[in-house]
Amino acid sequence: MKTLLFFLLVLPLTLLAQEQTNSEKFWEQLKSHCGNAYEGEITEGGKEGDGFTGEKLVMHVRSCDTNDIRVPFFVGENKSRTWVLHMNDEKIIRLKHDHRHEDGSEEDLTQYGGTSANKGLANLQMFPADAHTSEILPAASTNIWWFTIDETSLTYNLRRLGTDRLFTVRFDLTKTIETPDAPWGTED
């Protein structure tokens, strides 16, 4: 009887403990695309001369480790950008933008981004600018980046609070494309 009572009390706690957080659900959705590349299009904020408009936009979920996912974001022939997502022990996700020169060395403006304030939603994670971002890019102190994901698309978004600046790229997750070469600073 004691064994049965123990089992009835512990089983619900065990099941509860195994419930994934929203950030883990988001992480697993993104991770399910590891190794795949997708083409995107600007849906908000594109304008002639911005360096993005008119270029082929490609994201490649290149590497997925337990706590790190690296997603190069290519703009035409420019392979300088990689989104680096890191999940800490509290299941909170951080986003950093790793920018490299063609020789692989870091650009002056790199490793900017932020850490989510909470576990977010399974289909939405937001990253307000952190102290490092404010230090190296003062105008970006009010930036908020966010990703959305569902069965058909992933969006990368940037909003600079207090301004009209909004930038969104939507990637079609229903159509994989040929896997691109490595981003600058990374070996194949």
N, C-alpha and C positions, 0 to 999 in steps of 0.2 A: 504494500500500500504506500509506504514511504517513497519507493522508487517511482510509482505512478504519479504521486503528488509532485515530486521533484520534477519529473518529466513535463507535467502539465504547466508548471510554473516557469520552467527554464525555456521550453520550446518557443513560446511567444517572444521572449526576450532575445533569443537567438535569431529568430526570423526578423525582428525589428533591427537588430544590429547589422543584418546583412542588407538592409534596404539601402540602395544607392542614393547619394545626394544628387541634387540637380546638376551640380558641377560635374560629378562623375558620369551622369547620363549624357551630358553634353560631350564630355571627353570621349566616351565610348562611341558616340555617333561620329565624331570627327575621326577617331582612330580607325573606324571601319573603312575609311577611304585611304588608309595608308598605302603608299605605293602608286596611287592614282593621280592623274593630272586632269585639270578641267579648264576650259576657257571661260572667260568672264566678259561682262560688258558693264560699262558705267551706266547706272540708272539715276544717279543724282550727282550734281555738282561738277560735271565735266564741262570744260570750256577750251576752246582753241588755244593752243600754246601752253597748256598746263603740264605737258610731258606725258600725259596718259591718253588723252583723246586722240583717236585715230591709230593707236598702237594695239597690237595683239596683247591681251591680258591673260596670263596663265598662272594658276596656282598648282602646286605639286605637293601633296601631303607626303613628303619625302622620307621622314623618319619618325618613328613612334616608339618611344621608350616608356617605361613605367611612369615617369614623372615629367617627361619632355616630349613635345611634338614640334617638329620643325617643318614649316611650310614656306618654301621659296615662292615669291610672288614676282614673276617676270613681266616687265613692261617692254614689249618689243624685244630688242636685242639686249636690253639692260637686265643683267642678272645680279644686281647689287642687293636686292631686298629679300630678307627672310623673316617671317613672323615666327617667333619662338614663344611657345606656350609652355608654362611650367606649373605643375600642380604641387602645392606644398602638403605637409602632413595634415593640415586642417581642411584639406579638400577645397582650397581656394586657388583660383587660377590667376597667373600673372602673364601679361603679354609684353614682350619686348620686340622692337624692330631692330634687327641686326643688319646694318648697312656696310657693304664691303666695296672696295675698289676692285678693278679687274685683276690686280695682282694678288688679291686676297686680304690685303691689309684693311683694317677698320677705317671707315670714313670718320671725319671729325664729329658729325652728328649721327650717332649710333646708340643703340641700347636704350632708346627712349620708349616709353609706354607707361604701363601702370598695372596695379593689382586690383582685382575685383574686391569690392567692399563686403561681399557675401558670396553665397554659393549660387546665386543667380537662378536662372531657369534652365530647364533641360534643353531648350531651343534658343537661349539667349544668354550671352555672357558679356558684361560691360566692364571697361577698364578706364577709370579716370587717371589723368596724368599724375605721375609720381614726382617726388622731389628732384630726382635726376633729370627728368624731362624739363621741369621748370628751370633748372640750373643751366642746361645747355640750349634750350629753346624757350626763352621766357614767354614768347607769344603763344606757345602751346600749353601754357600752364592751365588753361581751362579746357583742354582737349578731353574728349571722351571717345574712346574707340569701343566698338562692339561688333560681335559676330552673331549672326543668326544661322541656324541650321535646321533643315527638315529633310524629308525624303527626296526632294527635288532640287534644292539649292542651298548654297552657303552665301551669305553676304558678309562683306567687310565694310565697316562704316566708320566714319570720322565726323564728329560734330565739334566745332569750337564754340563753346558757350559764349554768349555776349556778342556774337557775330552772325553773319549769314552763312558762314562756311559749313557746308555739309557735303560729304563725299561718300558715295556708295558704289561698290562693285558687286554685282551678282554673278555667281558662278553656277553653271548648270551641272548638277551632280548626276544627271541622268545620262550624260554622254562623256565618257572618258576620251581623252585625246592621247596622242603619242607622248610618252614620258620624255620630258626635256633633259638636256644635259645638266650637270651639277651647277648650282649657283656659284658665283665668284667666291673664292676662299674655301671651297669644299671639293674634296676629291671624290671621283666616282668609285 
